[in-house]
Amino acid sequence: PYYVDLNQNLFLQASLHSSDTKLLVFVDTCVASPDPNNFKTGTYELIRTGCIKDPTYSSYYSPQSTAARFAFNAFSFLSRYPAVYLQCQLVVCRFRDYSSRCYQGCVSRFRRNTDS
C-alpha cells in the first residue's frame, strides 16, 4: 500500500522492461475502485480509451519511451472505504508507428443513428 493524504498529488510510473528499445508504452485506461476484486461496478474512471475523465489527471514526459508517467489527486470513495485500488491497462506499440494505438490518443466511440 501507498499512503497519501486526501487531494495530495499522486505520481505514478509504469515501465516496460524489455531488451527491445524501440517500444512505446501508452496509458489507455485507469479505473479506481474501493474493492480490489471489482473494477466493473462502483468505480471511478481516471482515463478511458485514452480520454481523460478526471480533471486532475495529467500525463508527464518520460525520457524513456518504455515508461509512462502520470499523476492525479488522491481521493476517497466516501467515508465508508478506507482504501482506493487502481487498475490500469497499458498498450505497448512500436516506437514511431504512427498508425498504432499509442499514437491515436483519445478514442471516443460514437454510435450510429439507425434512423438514417
C-alpha positions as CSV (number, residue, x, y, z in Angstrom):
1,P,0.0,0.0,0.0
2,Y,0.9,3.6,-0.6
3,Y,-0.5,6.1,1.9
4,V,-1.4,9.6,0.8
5,D,-3.4,12.5,2.1
6,L,-6.7,13.4,0.5
7,N,-6.2,15.7,-2.5
8,Q,-2.5,15.1,-2.5
9,N,-0.9,14.7,-5.9
10,L,-0.1,11.0,-6.6
11,F,2.6,10.5,-9.2
12,L,2.9,7.1,-10.9
13,Q,5.1,5.5,-13.5
14,A,4.5,2.3,-15.4
15,S,7.6,0.8,-17.0
16,L,8.2,-1.9,-19.6
17,H,11.4,-3.9,-19.0
18,S,12.5,-5.3,-22.4
19,S,15.7,-5.5,-24.4
20,D,13.8,-4.0,-27.3
21,T,14.4,-0.3,-27.1
22,K,12.0,0.6,-29.9
23,L,8.9,0.2,-27.9
24,L,6.4,2.7,-26.5
25,V,4.1,2.5,-23.5
26,F,0.7,4.2,-23.6
27,V,-1.8,4.5,-20.7
28,D,-5.1,3.5,-22.2
29,T,-7.4,3.1,-19.2
30,C,-7.1,3.6,-15.5
31,V,-10.0,2.8,-13.2
32,A,-10.2,3.3,-9.4
33,S,-12.3,1.1,-7.1
34,P,-12.9,0.7,-3.4
35,D,-13.0,-3.1,-4.0
36,P,-9.7,-4.7,-5.2
37,N,-11.8,-7.6,-6.7
38,N,-14.3,-5.5,-8.6
39,F,-13.4,-2.9,-11.3
40,K,-16.7,-3.1,-13.1
41,T,-19.3,-1.5,-10.7
42,G,-19.0,1.4,-8.3
43,T,-15.7,2.5,-9.9
44,Y,-14.3,5.9,-10.8
45,E,-12.6,6.4,-14.2
46,L,-9.4,8.5,-14.4
47,I,-8.8,7.8,-18.1
48,R,-10.8,5.6,-20.6
49,T,-9.6,4.7,-24.1
50,G,-7.0,7.5,-23.8
51,C,-9.7,10.1,-22.9
52,I,-9.1,11.9,-19.6
53,K,-12.1,11.6,-17.4
54,D,-10.8,13.1,-14.2
55,P,-9.8,16.8,-14.3
56,T,-6.8,16.3,-12.0
57,Y,-5.3,13.6,-14.3
58,S,-2.1,14.7,-16.1
59,S,0.4,12.8,-18.2
60,Y,4.1,13.7,-18.0
61,Y,7.0,13.4,-20.3
62,S,9.3,10.5,-19.8
63,P,12.8,10.3,-21.2
64,Q,12.3,6.6,-21.9
65,S,9.6,5.6,-24.4
66,T,9.2,2.4,-22.4
67,A,7.8,4.3,-19.4
68,A,4.6,6.2,-19.0
69,R,4.3,8.8,-16.2
70,F,1.0,10.3,-14.9
71,A,-0.5,11.8,-11.8
72,F,-3.8,12.6,-10.3
73,N,-5.2,14.0,-7.0
74,A,-5.8,11.3,-4.3
75,F,-9.4,10.9,-3.4
76,S,-11.7,8.7,-1.3
77,F,-14.8,6.7,-2.1
78,L,-17.0,8.5,0.5
79,S,-16.0,7.8,4.1
80,R,-17.1,4.1,4.0
81,Y,-14.0,2.9,2.3
82,P,-10.5,3.2,3.8
83,A,-8.6,2.4,0.6
84,V,-8.8,3.0,-3.2
85,Y,-7.4,0.5,-5.6
86,L,-6.1,1.3,-9.1
87,Q,-6.2,-0.9,-12.2
88,C,-4.6,0.4,-15.4
89,Q,-4.5,-1.0,-18.9
90,L,-1.4,-0.1,-20.9
91,V,-0.7,-0.6,-24.6
92,V,2.7,-1.4,-26.0
93,C,3.5,-0.3,-29.5
94,R,6.4,0.1,-31.9
95,F,8.1,3.4,-31.4
96,R,7.2,5.9,-34.2
97,D,4.5,3.5,-35.6
98,Y,2.0,6.4,-36.1
99,S,-0.8,4.1,-37.1
100,S,-0.6,2.2,-33.8
101,R,-3.0,2.7,-30.8
102,C,-0.3,4.5,-28.9
103,Y,-0.4,7.5,-31.3
104,Q,-4.2,7.7,-31.6
105,G,-4.7,9.4,-28.2
106,C,-8.3,9.8,-27.1
107,V,-10.6,7.4,-28.9
108,S,-14.3,8.2,-28.4
109,R,-16.7,5.8,-29.9
110,F,-19.9,7.1,-31.4
111,R,-23.0,5.1,-32.0
112,R,-24.6,5.3,-35.4
113,N,-28.1,6.6,-35.8
114,T,-30.2,3.7,-37.2
115,D,-32.9,6.1,-38.4
116,S,-30.9,7.4,-41.4
